[in-house]
């Protein structure tokens, strides 16, 4: 389902979990409410000050491949339904995976396609391989 209101980018509802790690703390898992090209809304109040830096870890499984994206982010809003984080830096592979996920999950992919042609709301760094893929093996001996 696609949702766009006063926000800069269209959002999709996304079921799943993400890992959130703040500086000097262990990663904690939270459910995702929605995601866009610029960030995501996480269910639960993280009780963090605005602009607090964090690292988001998102794992996507498709067929026999698992992709793990690590994205530098910051807290951009605290609301009753959850905490919003804004993506600040991701490598080229993570950016491509995010685009693919948004297009795949959207009922109106042309909206996301138009957003992709504009300037990204975050820094796209050289591949640092923070997004990795691994084949998932099955035990079918």
N, C-alpha and C positions, 0 to 999 in steps of 0.2 A: 504494500500500500504506500502511496506517495503522499507526502504532506508538505505543503509550502504555504507559508503565511508571511509574516513580516521579516523572516530570516533571509539572509543573503543567498542561501543555497537550498535546493530541494532536499528533503529528507525521506528516508525510507524506514519503515518499522523493521526491526531486525531482532529475531530471537537468537539468543546466544549469550555467552559469557565473555568477559574480557578481564585481563589482569591489569591492575593499576598499581604502580610503585612510585611512591614519593621519595625524595632524596633521603637516604639513610634508613629507609624502612623496607620491610619485606613486601612482596607483591601480594595483594588481596584481590579476590575474584568478586566481580559484580555483574549483574544482568544488564544487558544493553536495552535501552528503550528505542532509540532510533540513531541513525547515522547519516551524515552528509559528506560532501567533499571537504568541508572545513572543520568538522568535528563530530562529536557524538554526545548523546544524553544518556547518562548512566543512572540506573535506578538505585536510590539510596543517597542519603546525605553524607558526603565525605567530610563535611565540616572543615573545609580548607579555605584559606583566604583566596580572593581573586588573584589571578596570575601565578598561583603556586605551581611550579613546574612538576611534571610527572611523566612517566613513561607508560604508554598503553601497549599491551601485548594482546594481539588478536590472532586467534588460530582459526583458519578456514580449512575445512576438509572437503575435497571434491574427488569423487571416484577413488583412485588409489593414491592420491597425493595429498599431503598436508602442507599448508603454507603457514608460516608464522611471521607476522608482521610486528615490528617494534617501532612505535611512533612517538617521538618527543611531542609533548602536549603541555597545555596549561589550563588551569581552572578558569572558566570564563563566566560561569553563572551558577548560583545555588538557588534552587526552587523547591517547592513542596514535592514535586514528583521525582526529583533527582538532581544530579549535578552535571552541568555541561562542561565539556572540555573542548578546547580548540587545538587542532593540530598545528604544530609550529615547524617541525622538520621531519621529513621522511626521505628515504632513498628512492631511487628511480623504480626499483622493483616493487617496493611497498606501494608507491603511487600507482603503478600499473595494476597491482592487485586490487587496490581500493576502487579504481575506475571500473575494473571488470566486475567486482562484487556489486557496485551500485547499478551498473547497467543490467546485470543478470537479475537482480531482485526487483527492479523497478517495473511498474506497469506502463510507464511512459518514458522509455529510455532516451527519447529525443531531448527531453529537458536536461538530463545529465550530459548528453553529448554537447549541447550548447554551452553548458558550464565548463566543460573540459577545454573548450577553445579559448576561454578567457584566462586571465592570469590566475595561477593557483594562489590560494590564501595562505600558503605555507611555503617554506623553503624546500626545494627538491635538491637533495645532495647527490653527489656521485654515489654509485653503488658501494655501500659499506657492508652489504649483505646482512642487514638487520632483518630483512625478510628472507627466509630460507624455505626451501621445499625439501621434503623427504618422502620417499616412497613408503607407503604403509604395507607391511607384509602380512600375509594371511598364513595361518598354520593349516595347510591342507595336505599334509603328508599322508 
